[in-house]
Amino acid sequence: MHFIKHLIVLVKNFFQFAVKHKAWWIVPLVLFFLFISLLIVAGQVSAPFIYTLF
């Protein structure tokens, strides 16, 4: 639970940095990396259940 809180604070600080320094190009980059990491985590969790179906 603490990990999620720290991750939310990290992302919030990152977006505040982008707004303050007008580094708008960095926002889509971070969103892309967060999306890819979410896909990797979801793929690793669901894989053992798929193998039991076959």
mmCIF entry with sequence, helices, sheets and N, C-alpha, C, O atoms, coordinates in Angstrom:
data_MODEL
# 
_entry.id   MODEL 
# 
_entity.id                         1 
_entity.type                       polymer 
_entity.pdbx_number_of_molecules   1 
# 
_entity_poly.entity_id                      1 
_entity_poly.type                           'polypeptide(L)' 
_entity_poly.nstd_linkage                   no 
_entity_poly.nstd_monomer                   no 
_entity_poly.pdbx_seq_one_letter_code       MHFIKHLIVLVKNFFQFAVKHKAWWIVPLVLFFLFISLLIVAGQVSAPFIYTLF 
_entity_poly.pdbx_seq_one_letter_code_can   MHFIKHLIVLVKNFFQFAVKHKAWWIVPLVLFFLFISLLIVAGQVSAPFIYTLF 
_entity_poly.pdbx_strand_id                 A 
# 
loop_
_entity_poly_seq.entity_id 
_entity_poly_seq.num 
_entity_poly_seq.mon_id 
_entity_poly_seq.hetero 
1 1  MET n 
1 2  HIS n 
1 3  PHE n 
1 4  ILE n 
1 5  LYS n 
1 6  HIS n 
1 7  LEU n 
1 8  ILE n 
1 9  VAL n 
1 10 LEU n 
1 11 VAL n 
1 12 LYS n 
1 13 ASN n 
1 14 PHE n 
1 15 PHE n 
1 16 GLN n 
1 17 PHE n 
1 18 ALA n 
1 19 VAL n 
1 20 LYS n 
1 21 HIS n 
1 22 LYS n 
1 23 ALA n 
1 24 TRP n 
1 25 TRP n 
1 26 ILE n 
1 27 VAL n 
1 28 PRO n 
1 29 LEU n 
1 30 VAL n 
1 31 LEU n 
1 32 PHE n 
1 33 PHE n 
1 34 LEU n 
1 35 PHE n 
1 36 ILE n 
1 37 SER n 
1 38 LEU n 
1 39 LEU n 
1 40 ILE n 
1 41 VAL n 
1 42 ALA n 
1 43 GLY n 
1 44 GLN n 
1 45 VAL n 
1 46 SER n 
1 47 ALA n 
1 48 PRO n 
1 49 PHE n 
1 50 ILE n 
1 51 TYR n 
1 52 THR n 
1 53 LEU n 
1 54 PHE n 
# 
_struct_asym.id          A 
_struct_asym.entity_id   1 
# 
loop_
_struct_conf.conf_type_id 
_struct_conf.id 
_struct_conf.pdbx_PDB_helix_id 
_struct_conf.beg_label_comp_id 
_struct_conf.beg_label_asym_id 
_struct_conf.beg_label_seq_id 
_struct_conf.pdbx_beg_PDB_ins_code 
_struct_conf.end_label_comp_id 
_struct_conf.end_label_asym_id 
_struct_conf.end_label_seq_id 
_struct_conf.pdbx_end_PDB_ins_code 
_struct_conf.beg_auth_comp_id 
_struct_conf.beg_auth_asym_id 
_struct_conf.beg_auth_seq_id 
_struct_conf.end_auth_comp_id 
_struct_conf.end_auth_asym_id 
_struct_conf.end_auth_seq_id 
_struct_conf.pdbx_PDB_helix_class 
_struct_conf.details 
_struct_conf.pdbx_PDB_helix_length 
HELX_P HELX_P1 AA1 HIS A 2  ? LYS A 20 ? HIS A 2  LYS A 20 1 ? 19 
HELX_P HELX_P2 AA2 ILE A 26 ? TYR A 51 ? ILE A 26 TYR A 51 1 ? 26 
# 
_struct_conf_type.id          HELX_P 
_struct_conf_type.criteria    ? 
_struct_conf_type.reference   ? 
# 
loop_
_atom_site.group_PDB 
_atom_site.id 
_atom_site.type_symbol 
_atom_site.label_atom_id 
_atom_site.label_alt_id 
_atom_site.label_comp_id 
_atom_site.label_asym_id 
_atom_site.label_entity_id 
_atom_site.label_seq_id 
_atom_site.pdbx_PDB_ins_code 
_atom_site.Cartn_x 
_atom_site.Cartn_y 
_atom_site.Cartn_z 
_atom_site.occupancy 
_atom_site.B_iso_or_equiv 
_atom_site.pdbx_formal_charge 
_atom_site.auth_seq_id 
_atom_site.auth_comp_id 
_atom_site.auth_asym_id 
_atom_site.auth_atom_id 
_atom_site.pdbx_PDB_model_num 
ATOM 1   N N  . MET A 1 1  ? 0.821  -1.190  0.000   1.00 0.00 ? 1  MET A N  1 
ATOM 2   C CA . MET A 1 1  ? 0.000  0.000   0.000   1.00 0.00 ? 1  MET A CA 1 
ATOM 3   C C  . MET A 1 1  ? 0.865  1.254   0.000   1.00 0.00 ? 1  MET A C  1 
ATOM 4   O O  . MET A 1 1  ? 0.527  2.245   -0.648  1.00 0.00 ? 1  MET A O  1 
ATOM 5   N N  . HIS A 1 2  ? 1.976  1.213   0.722   1.00 0.00 ? 2  HIS A N  1 
ATOM 6   C CA . HIS A 1 2  ? 2.855  2.369   0.753   1.00 0.00 ? 2  HIS A CA 1 
ATOM 7   C C  . HIS A 1 2  ? 3.491  2.610   -0.616  1.00 0.00 ? 2  HIS A C  1 
ATOM 8   O O  . HIS A 1 2  ? 3.752  3.751   -0.998  1.00 0.00 ? 2  HIS A O  1 
ATOM 9   N N  . PHE A 1 3  ? 3.735  1.528   -1.347  1.00 0.00 ? 3  PHE A N  1 
ATOM 10  C CA . PHE A 1 3  ? 4.329  1.657   -2.674  1.00 0.00 ? 3  PHE A CA 1 
ATOM 11  C C  . PHE A 1 3  ? 3.422  2.455   -3.597  1.00 0.00 ? 3  PHE A C  1 
ATOM 12  O O  . PHE A 1 3  ? 3.895  3.300   -4.356  1.00 0.00 ? 3  PHE A O  1 
ATOM 13  N N  . ILE A 1 4  ? 2.132  2.193   -3.536  1.00 0.00 ? 4  ILE A N  1 
ATOM 14  C CA . ILE A 1 4  ? 1.178  2.895   -4.394  1.00 0.00 ? 4  ILE A CA 1 
ATOM 15  C C  . ILE A 1 4  ? 1.114  4.375   -4.024  1.00 0.00 ? 4  ILE A C  1 
ATOM 16  O O  . ILE A 1 4  ? 1.057  5.233   -4.905  1.00 0.00 ? 4  ILE A O  1 
ATOM 17  N N  . LYS A 1 5  ? 1.124  4.673   -2.736  1.00 0.00 ? 5  LYS A N  1 
ATOM 18  C CA . LYS A 1 5  ? 1.106  6.072   -2.299  1.00 0.00 ? 5  LYS A CA 1 
ATOM 19  C C  . LYS A 1 5  ? 2.349  6.812   -2.789  1.00 0.00 ? 5  LYS A C  1 
ATOM 20  O O  . LYS A 1 5  ? 2.258  7.945   -3.262  1.00 0.00 ? 5  LYS A O  1 
ATOM 21  N N  . HIS A 1 6  ? 3.505  6.169   -2.674  1.00 0.00 ? 6  HIS A N  1 
ATOM 22  C CA . HIS A 1 6  ? 4.746  6.793   -3.121  1.00 0.00 ? 6  HIS A CA 1 
ATOM 23  C C  . HIS A 1 6  ? 4.756  6.952   -4.646  1.00 0.00 ? 6  HIS A C  1 
ATOM 24  O O  . HIS A 1 6  ? 5.271  7.942   -5.165  1.00 0.00 ? 6  HIS A O  1 
ATOM 25  N N  . LEU A 1 7  ? 4.196  5.995   -5.346  1.00 0.00 ? 7  LEU A N  1 
ATOM 26  C CA . LEU A 1 7  ? 4.123  6.096   -6.801  1.00 0.00 ? 7  LEU A CA 1 
ATOM 27  C C  . LEU A 1 7  ? 3.219  7.242   -7.227  1.00 0.00 ? 7  LEU A C  1 
ATOM 28  O O  . LEU A 1 7  ? 3.540  7.960   -8.174  1.00 0.00 ? 7  LEU A O  1 
ATOM 29  N N  . ILE A 1 8  ? 2.100  7.424   -6.547  1.00 0.00 ? 8  ILE A N  1 
ATOM 30  C CA . ILE A 1 8  ? 1.192  8.532   -6.858  1.00 0.00 ? 8  ILE A CA 1 
ATOM 31  C C  . ILE A 1 8  ? 1.862  9.872   -6.591  1.00 0.00 ? 8  ILE A C  1 
ATOM 32  O O  . ILE A 1 8  ? 1.725  10.805  -7.382  1.00 0.00 ? 8  ILE A O  1 
ATOM 33  N N  . VAL A 1 9  ? 2.582  9.971   -5.486  1.00 0.00 ? 9  VAL A N  1 
ATOM 34  C CA . VAL A 1 9  ? 3.300  11.207  -5.169  1.00 0.00 ? 9  VAL A CA 1 
ATOM 35  C C  . VAL A 1 9  ? 4.381  11.478  -6.208  1.00 0.00 ? 9  VAL A C  1 
ATOM 36  O O  . VAL A 1 9  ? 4.579  12.623  -6.614  1.00 0.00 ? 9  VAL A O  1 
ATOM 37  N N  . LEU A 1 10 ? 5.075  10.441  -6.635  1.00 0.00 ? 10 LEU A N  1 
ATOM 38  C CA . LEU A 1 10 ? 6.124  10.600  -7.645  1.00 0.00 ? 10 LEU A CA 1 
ATOM 39  C C  . LEU A 1 10 ? 5.551  11.113  -8.964  1.00 0.00 ? 10 LEU A C  1 
ATOM 40  O O  . LEU A 1 10 ? 6.105  12.033  -9.565  1.00 0.00 ? 10 LEU A O  1 
ATOM 41  N N  . VAL A 1 11 ? 4.457  10.529  -9.410  1.00 0.00 ? 11 VAL A N  1 
ATOM 42  C CA . VAL A 1 11 ? 3.837  10.957  -10.665 1.00 0.00 ? 11 VAL A CA 1 
ATOM 43  C C  . VAL A 1 11 ? 3.303  12.384  -10.536 1.00 0.00 ? 11 VAL A C  1 
ATOM 44  O O  . VAL A 1 11 ? 3.425  13.180  -11.468 1.00 0.00 ? 11 VAL A O  1 
ATOM 45  N N  . LYS A 1 12 ? 2.721  12.702  -9.402  1.00 0.00 ? 12 LYS A N  1 
ATOM 46  C CA . LYS A 1 12 ? 2.217  14.056  -9.169  1.00 0.00 ? 12 LYS A CA 1 
ATOM 47  C C  . LYS A 1 12 ? 3.346  15.075  -9.224  1.00 0.00 ? 12 LYS A C  1 
ATOM 48  O O  . LYS A 1 12 ? 3.210  16.116  -9.866  1.00 0.00 ? 12 LYS A O  1 
ATOM 49  N N  . ASN A 1 13 ? 4.460  14.785  -8.556  1.00 0.00 ? 13 ASN A N  1 
ATOM 50  C CA . ASN A 1 13 ? 5.613  15.686  -8.590  1.00 0.00 ? 13 ASN A CA 1 
ATOM 51  C C  . ASN A 1 13 ? 6.188  15.824  -9.990  1.00 0.00 ? 13 ASN A C  1 
ATOM 52  O O  . ASN A 1 13 ? 6.638  16.901  -10.383 1.00 0.00 ? 13 ASN A O  1 
ATOM 53  N N  . PHE A 1 14 ? 6.172  14.747  -10.728 1.00 0.00 ? 14 PHE A N  1 
ATOM 54  C CA . PHE A 1 14 ? 6.698  14.781  -12.089 1.00 0.00 ? 14 PHE A CA 1 
ATOM 55  C C  . PHE A 1 14 ? 5.859  15.698  -12.978 1.00 0.00 ? 14 PHE A C  1 
ATOM 56  O O  . PHE A 1 14 ? 6.405  16.474  -13.762 1.00 0.00 ? 14 PHE A O  1 
ATOM 57  N N  . PHE A 1 15 ? 4.540  15.610  -12.857 1.00 0.00 ? 15 PHE A N  1 
ATOM 58  C CA . PHE A 1 15 ? 3.679  16.476  -13.656 1.00 0.00 ? 15 PHE A CA 1 
ATOM 59  C C  . PHE A 1 15 ? 3.786  17.931  -13.208 1.00 0.00 ? 15 PHE A C  1 
ATOM 60  O O  . PHE A 1 15 ? 3.693  18.838  -14.035 1.00 0.00 ? 15 PHE A O  1 
ATOM 61  N N  . GLN A 1 16 ? 3.979  18.165  -11.917 1.00 0.00 ? 16 GLN A N  1 
ATOM 62  C CA . GLN A 1 16 ? 4.190  19.532  -11.441 1.00 0.00 ? 16 GLN A CA 1 
ATOM 63  C C  . GLN A 1 16 ? 5.491  20.099  -12.001 1.00 0.00 ? 16 GLN A C  1 
ATOM 64  O O  . GLN A 1 16 ? 5.559  21.279  -12.345 1.00 0.00 ? 16 GLN A O  1 
ATOM 65  N N  . PHE A 1 17 ? 6.517  19.265  -12.090 1.00 0.00 ? 17 PHE A N  1 
ATOM 66  C CA . PHE A 1 17 ? 7.775  19.693  -12.691 1.00 0.00 ? 17 PHE A CA 1 
ATOM 67  C C  . PHE A 1 17 ? 7.575  20.064  -14.154 1.00 0.00 ? 17 PHE A C  1 
ATOM 68  O O  . PHE A 1 17 ? 8.091  21.081  -14.620 1.00 0.00 ? 17 PHE A O  1 
ATOM 69  N N  . ALA A 1 18 ? 6.818  19.229  -14.883 1.00 0.00 ? 18 ALA A N  1 
ATOM 70  C CA . ALA A 1 18 ? 6.589  19.492  -16.303 1.00 0.00 ? 18 ALA A CA 1 
ATOM 71  C C  . ALA A 1 18 ? 5.823  20.791  -16.501 1.00 0.00 ? 18 ALA A C  1 
ATOM 72  O O  . ALA A 1 18 ? 6.114  21.540  -17.433 1.00 0.00 ? 18 ALA A O  1 
ATOM 73  N N  . VAL A 1 19 ? 4.857  21.069  -15.648 1.00 0.00 ? 19 VAL A N  1 
ATOM 74  C CA . VAL A 1 19 ? 4.079  22.307  -15.769 1.00 0.00 ? 19 VAL A CA 1 
ATOM 75  C C  . VAL A 1 19 ? 4.947  23.516  -15.417 1.00 0.00 ? 19 VAL A C  1 
ATOM 76  O O  . VAL A 1 19 ? 4.909  24.533  -16.109 1.00 0.00 ? 19 VAL A O  1 
ATOM 77  N N  . LYS A 1 20 ? 5.715  23.403  -14.360 1.00 0.00 ? 20 LYS A N  1 
ATOM 78  C CA . LYS A 1 20 ? 6.534  24.528  -13.904 1.00 0.00 ? 20 LYS A CA 1 
ATOM 79  C C  . LYS A 1 20 ? 7.590  24.907  -14.932 1.00 0.00 ? 20 LYS A C  1 
ATOM 80  O O  . LYS A 1 20 ? 7.820  26.091  -15.180 1.00 0.00 ? 20 LYS A O  1 
ATOM 81  N N  . HIS A 1 21 ? 8.227  23.915  -15.528 1.00 0.00 ? 21 HIS A N  1 
ATOM 82  C CA . HIS A 1 21 ? 9.310  24.163  -16.479 1.00 0.00 ? 21 HIS A CA 1 
ATOM 83  C C  . HIS A 1 21 ? 8.847  24.135  -17.934 1.00 0.00 ? 21 HIS A C  1 
ATOM 84  O O  . HIS A 1 21 ? 9.661  24.229  -18.852 1.00 0.00 ? 21 HIS A O  1 
ATOM 85  N N  . LYS A 1 22 ? 7.550  24.007  -18.135 1.00 0.00 ? 22 LYS A N  1 
ATOM 86  C CA . LYS A 1 22 ? 6.941  23.984  -19.472 1.00 0.00 ? 22 LYS A CA 1 
ATOM 87  C C  . LYS A 1 22 ? 7.585  22.926  -20.373 1.00 0.00 ? 22 LYS A C  1 
ATOM 88  O O  . LYS A 1 22 ? 7.875  23.169  -21.544 1.00 0.00 ? 22 LYS A O  1 
ATOM 89  N N  . ALA A 1 23 ? 7.793  21.774  -19.799 1.00 0.00 ? 23 ALA A N  1 
ATOM 90  C CA . ALA A 1 23 ? 8.356  20.638  -20.526 1.00 0.00 ? 23 ALA A CA 1 
ATOM 91  C C  . ALA A 1 23 ? 7.218  19.701  -20.917 1.00 0.00 ? 23 ALA A C  1 
ATOM 92  O O  . ALA A 1 23 ? 7.125  18.577  -20.423 1.00 0.00 ? 23 ALA A O  1 
ATOM 93  N N  . TRP A 1 24 ? 6.361  20.177  -21.807 1.00 0.00 ? 24 TRP A N  1 
ATOM 94  C CA . TRP A 1 24 ? 5.160  19.421  -22.172 1.00 0.00 ? 24 TRP A CA 1 
ATOM 95  C C  . TRP A 1 24 ? 5.479  18.145  -22.947 1.00 0.00 ? 24 TRP A C  1 
ATOM 96  O O  . TRP A 1 24 ? 4.670  17.217  -22.964 1.00 0.00 ? 24 TRP A O  1 
ATOM 97  N N  . TRP A 1 25 ? 6.628  18.087  -23.579 1.00 0.00 ? 25 TRP A N  1 
ATOM 98  C CA . TRP A 1 25 ? 6.991  16.904  -24.351 1.00 0.00 ? 25 TRP A CA 1 
ATOM 99  C C  . TRP A 1 25 ? 7.230  15.696  -23.456 1.00 0.00 ? 25 TRP A C  1 
ATOM 100 O O  . TRP A 1 25 ? 7.174  14.557  -23.919 1.00 0.00 ? 25 TRP A O  1 
ATOM 101 N N  . ILE A 1 26 ? 7.494  15.940  -22.182 1.00 0.00 ? 26 ILE A N  1 
ATOM 102 C CA . ILE A 1 26 ? 7.809  14.852  -21.268 1.00 0.00 ? 26 ILE A CA 1 
ATOM 103 C C  . ILE A 1 26 ? 6.561  14.099  -20.789 1.00 0.00 ? 26 ILE A C  1 
ATOM 104 O O  . ILE A 1 26 ? 6.651  12.934  -20.401 1.00 0.00 ? 26 ILE A O  1 
ATOM 105 N N  . VAL A 1 27 ? 5.404  14.760  -20.815 1.00 0.00 ? 27 VAL A N  1 
ATOM 106 C CA . VAL A 1 27 ? 4.165  14.151  -20.309 1.00 0.00 ? 27 VAL A CA 1 
ATOM 107 C C  . VAL A 1 27 ? 3.762  12.921  -21.133 1.00 0.00 ? 27 VAL A C  1 
ATOM 108 O O  . VAL A 1 27 ? 3.507  11.875  -20.537 1.00 0.00 ? 27 VAL A O  1 
ATOM 109 N N  . PRO A 1 28 ? 3.692  12.989  -22.468 1.00 0.00 ? 28 PRO A N  1 
ATOM 110 C CA . PRO A 1 28 ? 3.344  11.769  -23.214 1.00 0.00 ? 28 PRO A CA 1 
ATOM 111 C C  . PRO A 1 28 ? 4.372  10.651  -23.057 1.00 0.00 ? 28 PRO A C  1 
ATOM 112 O O  . PRO A 1 28 ? 4.028  9.470   -23.098 1.00 0.00 ? 28 PRO A O  1 
ATOM 113 N N  . LEU A 1 29 ? 5.620  11.028  -22.878 1.00 0.00 ? 29 LEU A N  1 
ATOM 114 C CA . LEU A 1 29 ? 6.668  10.030  -22.678 1.00 0.00 ? 29 LEU A CA 1 
ATOM 115 C C  . LEU A 1 29 ? 6.448  9.253   -21.385 1.00 0.00 ? 29 LEU A C  1 
ATOM 116 O O  . LEU A 1 29 ? 6.556  8.026   -21.367 1.00 0.00 ? 29 LEU A O  1 
ATOM 117 N N  . VAL A 1 30 ? 6.144  9.954   -20.321 1.00 0.00 ? 30 VAL A N  1 
ATOM 118 C CA . VAL A 1 30 ? 5.891  9.305   -19.025 1.00 0.00 ? 30 VAL A CA 1 
ATOM 119 C C  . VAL A 1 30 ? 4.626  8.454   -19.094 1.00 0.00 ? 30 VAL A C  1 
ATOM 120 O O  . VAL A 1 30 ? 4.606  7.331   -18.591 1.00 0.00 ? 30 VAL A O  1 
ATOM 121 N N  . LEU A 1 31 ? 3.573  8.981   -19.713 1.00 0.00 ? 31 LEU A N  1 
ATOM 122 C CA . LEU A 1 31 ? 2.340  8.200   -19.850 1.00 0.00 ? 31 LEU A CA 1 
ATOM 123 C C  . LEU A 1 31 ? 2.575  6.926   -20.648 1.00 0.00 ? 31 LEU A C  1 
ATOM 124 O O  . LEU A 1 31 ? 2.020  5.877   -20.322 1.00 0.00 ? 31 LEU A O  1 
ATOM 125 N N  . PHE A 1 32 ? 3.390  7.011   -21.688 1.00 0.00 ? 32 PHE A N  1 
ATOM 126 C CA . PHE A 1 32 ? 3.713  5.835   -22.493 1.00 0.00 ? 32 PHE A CA 1 
ATOM 127 C C  . PHE A 1 32 ? 4.446  4.784   -21.649 1.00 0.00 ? 32 PHE A C  1 
ATOM 128 O O  . PHE A 1 32 ? 4.111  3.600   -21.702 1.00 0.00 ? 32 PHE A O  1 
ATOM 129 N N  . PHE A 1 33 ? 5.438  5.214   -20.880 1.00 0.00 ? 33 PHE A N  1 
ATOM 130 C CA . PHE A 1 33 ? 6.184  4.268   -20.047 1.00 0.00 ? 33 PHE A CA 1 
ATOM 131 C C  . PHE A 1 33 ? 5.314  3.659   -18.953 1.00 0.00 ? 33 PHE A C  1 
ATOM 132 O O  . PHE A 1 33 ? 5.459  2.480   -18.630 1.00 0.00 ? 33 PHE A O  1 
ATOM 133 N N  . LEU A 1 34 ? 4.421  4.448   -18.388 1.00 0.00 ? 34 LEU A N  1 
ATOM 134 C CA . LEU A 1 34 ? 3.499  3.896   -17.387 1.00 0.00 ? 34 LEU A CA 1 
ATOM 135 C C  . LEU A 1 34 ? 2.563  2.861   -18.005 1.00 0.00 ? 34 LEU A C  1 
ATOM 136 O O  . LEU A 1 34 ? 2.277  1.833   -17.391 1.00 0.00 ? 34 LEU A O  1 
ATOM 137 N N  . PHE A 1 35 ? 2.090  3.131   -19.213 1.00 0.00 ? 35 PHE A N  1 
ATOM 138 C CA . PHE A 1 35 ? 1.209  2.193   -19.903 1.00 0.00 ? 35 PHE A CA 1 
ATOM 139 C C  . PHE A 1 35 ? 1.939  0.895   -20.240 1.00 0.00 ? 35 PHE A C  1 
ATOM 140 O O  . PHE A 1 35 ? 1.395  -0.192  -20.048 1.00 0.00 ? 35 PHE A O  1 
ATOM 141 N N  . ILE A 1 36 ? 3.156  1.007   -20.737 1.00 0.00 ? 36 ILE A N  1 
ATOM 142 C CA . ILE A 1 36 ? 3.941  -0.189  -21.074 1.00 0.00 ? 36 ILE A CA 1 
ATOM 143 C C  . ILE A 1 36 ? 4.237  -1.013  -19.815 1.00 0.00 ? 36 ILE A C  1 
ATOM 144 O O  . ILE A 1 36 ? 4.140  -2.240  -19.846 1.00 0.00 ? 36 ILE A O  1 
ATOM 145 N N  . SER A 1 37 ? 4.593  -0.357  -18.722 1.00 0.00 ? 37 SER A N  1 
ATOM 146 C CA . SER A 1 37 ? 4.865  -1.106  -17.494 1.00 0.00 ? 37 SER A CA 1 
ATOM 147 C C  . SER A 1 37 ? 3.602  -1.768  -16.955 1.00 0.00 ? 37 SER A C  1 
ATOM 148 O O  . SER A 1 37 ? 3.668  -2.862  -16.394 1.00 0.00 ? 37 SER A O  1 
ATOM 149 N N  . LEU A 1 38 ? 2.451  -1.114  -17.121 1.00 0.00 ? 38 LEU A N  1 
ATOM 150 C CA . LEU A 1 38 ? 1.193  -1.731  -16.710 1.00 0.00 ? 38 LEU A CA 1 
ATOM 151 C C  . LEU A 1 38 ? 0.900  -2.972  -17.548 1.00 0.00 ? 38 LEU A C  1 
ATOM 152 O O  . LEU A 1 38 ? 0.432  -3.979  -17.016 1.00 0.00 ? 38 LEU A O  1 
ATOM 153 N N  . LEU A 1 39 ? 1.168  -2.913  -18.848 1.00 0.00 ? 39 LEU A N  1 
ATOM 154 C CA . LEU A 1 39 ? 0.979  -4.086  -19.707 1.00 0.00 ? 39 LEU A CA 1 
ATOM 155 C C  . LEU A 1 39 ? 1.916  -5.227  -19.319 1.00 0.00 ? 39 LEU A C  1 
ATOM 156 O O  . LEU A 1 39 ? 1.519  -6.392  -19.341 1.00 0.00 ? 39 LEU A O  1 
ATOM 157 N N  . ILE A 1 40 ? 3.133  -4.902  -18.970 1.00 0.00 ? 40 ILE A N  1 
ATOM 158 C CA . ILE A 1 40 ? 4.092  -5.938  -18.569 1.00 0.00 ? 40 ILE A CA 1 
ATOM 159 C C  . ILE A 1 40 ? 3.640  -6.614  -17.276 1.00 0.00 ? 40 ILE A C  1 
ATOM 160 O O  . ILE A 1 40 ? 3.677  -7.839  -17.166 1.00 0.00 ? 40 ILE A O  1 
ATOM 161 N N  . VAL A 1 41 ? 3.220  -5.823  -16.313 1.00 0.00 ? 41 VAL A N  1 
ATOM 162 C CA . VAL A 1 41 ? 2.759  -6.396  -15.043 1.00 0.00 ? 41 VAL A CA 1 
ATOM 163 C C  . VAL A 1 41 ? 1.509  -7.236  -15.257 1.00 0.00 ? 41 VAL A C  1 
ATOM 164 O O  . VAL A 1 41 ? 1.396  -8.328  -14.699 1.00 0.00 ? 41 VAL A O  1 
ATOM 165 N N  . ALA A 1 42 ? 0.568  -6.742  -16.057 1.00 0.00 ? 42 ALA A N  1 
ATOM 166 C CA . ALA A 1 42 ? -0.664 -7.495  -16.317 1.00 0.00 ? 42 ALA A CA 1 
ATOM 167 C C  . ALA A 1 42 ? -0.362 -8.781  -17.079 1.00 0.00 ? 42 ALA A C  1 
ATOM 168 O O  . ALA A 1 42 ? -1.018 -9.797  -16.851 1.00 0.00 ? 42 ALA A O  1 
ATOM 169 N N  . GLY A 1 43 ? 0.600  -8.756  -17.963 1.00 0.00 ? 43 GLY A N  1 
ATOM 170 C CA . GLY A 1 43 ? 0.970  -9.952  -18.719 1.00 0.00 ? 43 GLY A CA 1 
ATOM 171 C C  . GLY A 1 43 ? 1.621  -11.010 -17.853 1.00 0.00 ? 43 GLY A C  1 
ATOM 172 O O  . GLY A 1 43 ? 1.419  -12.204 -18.074 1.00 0.00 ? 43 GLY A O  1 
ATOM 173 N N  . GLN A 1 44 ? 2.381  -10.597 -16.892 1.00 0.00 ? 44 GLN A N  1 
ATOM 174 C CA . GLN A 1 44 ? 3.050  -11.555 -16.007 1.00 0.00 ? 44 GLN A CA 1 
ATOM 175 C C  . GLN A 1 44 ? 2.073  -12.179 -15.022 1.00 0.00 ? 44 GLN A C  1 
ATOM 176 O O  . GLN A 1 44 ? 2.242  -13.335 -14.632 1.00 0.00 ? 44 GLN A O  1 
ATOM 177 N N  . VAL A 1 45 ? 1.077  -11.448 -14.624 1.00 0.00 ? 45 VAL A N  1 
ATOM 178 C CA . VAL A 1 45 ? 0.123  -11.961 -13.644 1.00 0.00 ? 45 VAL A CA 1 
ATOM 179 C C  . VAL A 1 45 ? -0.831 -12.955 -14.284 1.00 0.00 ? 45 VAL A C  1 
ATOM 180 O O  . VAL A 1 45 ? -1.171 -13.963 -13.665 1.00 0.00 ? 45 VAL A O  1 
ATOM 181 N N  . SER A 1 46 ? -1.269 -12.696 -15.504 1.00 0.00 ? 46 SER A N  1 
ATOM 182 C CA . SER A 1 46 ? -2.294 -13.533 -16.108 1.00 0.00 ? 46 SER A CA 1 
ATOM 183 C C  . SER A 1 46 ? -1.729 -14.772 -16.810 1.00 0.00 ? 46 SER A C  1 
ATOM 184 O O  . SER A 1 46 ? -2.487 -15.686 -17.134 1.00 0.00 ? 46 SER A O  1 
ATOM 185 N N  . ALA A 1 47 ? -0.435 -14.823 -17.047 1.00 0.00 ? 47 ALA A N  1 
ATOM 186 C CA . ALA A 1 47 ? 0.148  -15.939 -17.805 1.00 0.00 ? 47 ALA A CA 1 
ATOM 187 C C  . ALA A 1 47 ? -0.060 -17.309 -17.147 1.00 0.00 ? 47 ALA A C  1 
ATOM 188 O O  . ALA A 1 47 ? -0.411 -18.245 -17.865 1.00 0.00 ? 47 ALA A O  1 
ATOM 189 N N  . PRO A 1 48 ? 0.130  -17.492 -15.848 1.00 0.00 ? 48 PRO A N  1 
ATOM 190 C CA . PRO A 1 48 ? -0.056 -18.838 -15.281 1.00 0.00 ? 48 PRO A CA 1 
ATOM 191 C C  . PRO A 1 48 ? -1.487 -19.362 -15.416 1.00 0.00 ? 48 PRO A C  1 
ATOM 192 O O  . PRO A 1 48 ? -1.697 -20.570 -15.525 1.00 0.00 ? 48 PRO A O  1 
ATOM 193 N N  . PHE A 1 49 ? -2.457 -18.470 -15.409 1.00 0.00 ? 49 PHE A N  1 
ATOM 194 C CA . PHE A 1 49 ? -3.840 -18.908 -15.532 1.00 0.00 ? 49 PHE A CA 1 
ATOM 195 C C  . PHE A 1 49 ? -4.168 -19.338 -16.949 1.00 0.00 ? 49 PHE A C  1 
ATOM 196 O O  . PHE A 1 49 ? -5.035 -20.189 -17.150 1.00 0.00 ? 49 PHE A O  1 
ATOM 197 N N  . ILE A 1 50 ? -3.497 -18.771 -17.925 1.00 0.00 ? 50 ILE A N  1 
ATOM 198 C CA . ILE A 1 50 ? -3.739 -19.148 -19.319 1.00 0.00 ? 50 ILE A CA 1 
ATOM 199 C C  . ILE A 1 50 ? -3.233 -20.570 -19.564 1.00 0.00 ? 50 ILE A C  1 
ATOM 200 O O  . ILE A 1 50 ? -3.884 -21.346 -20.264 1.00 0.00 ? 50 ILE A O  1 
ATOM 201 N N  . TYR A 1 51 ? -2.074 -20.916 -18.991 1.00 0.00 ? 51 TYR A N  1 
ATOM 202 C CA . TYR A 1 51 ? -1.504 -22.245 -19.212 1.00 0.00 ? 51 TYR A CA 1 
ATOM 203 C C  . TYR A 1 51 ? -2.379 -23.358 -18.650 1.00 0.00 ? 51 TYR A C  1 
ATOM 204 O O  . TYR A 1 51 ? -2.337 -24.482 -19.151 1.00 0.00 ? 51 TYR A O  1 
ATOM 205 N N  . THR A 1 52 ? -3.164 -23.073 -17.629 1.00 0.00 ? 52 THR A N  1 
ATOM 206 C CA . THR A 1 52 ? -4.018 -24.122 -17.073 1.00 0.00 ? 52 THR A CA 1 
ATOM 207 C C  . THR A 1 52 ? -5.206 -24.420 -17.974 1.00 0.00 ? 52 THR A C  1 
ATOM 208 O O  . THR A 1 52 ? -5.832 -25.471 -17.836 1.00 0.00 ? 52 THR A O  1 
ATOM 209 N N  . LEU A 1 53 ? -5.531 -23.515 -18.896 1.00 0.00 ? 53 LEU A N  1 
ATOM 210 C CA . LEU A 1 53 ? -6.659 -23.757 -19.797 1.00 0.00 ? 53 LEU A CA 1 
ATOM 211 C C  . LEU A 1 53 ? -6.311 -24.740 -20.903 1.00 0.00 ? 53 LEU A C  1 
ATOM 212 O O  . LEU A 1 53 ? -7.203 -25.384 -21.454 1.00 0.00 ? 53 LEU A O  1 
ATOM 213 N N  . PHE A 1 54 ? -5.040 -24.866 -21.235 1.00 0.00 ? 54 PHE A N  1 
ATOM 214 C CA . PHE A 1 54 ? -4.648 -25.722 -22.373 1.00 0.00 ? 54 PHE A CA 1 
ATOM 215 C C  . PHE A 1 54 ? -4.106 -27.013 -21.910 1.00 0.00 ? 54 PHE A C  1 
ATOM 216 O O  . PHE A 1 54 ? -3.728 -27.853 -22.726 1.00 0.00 ? 54 PHE A O  1 
# 
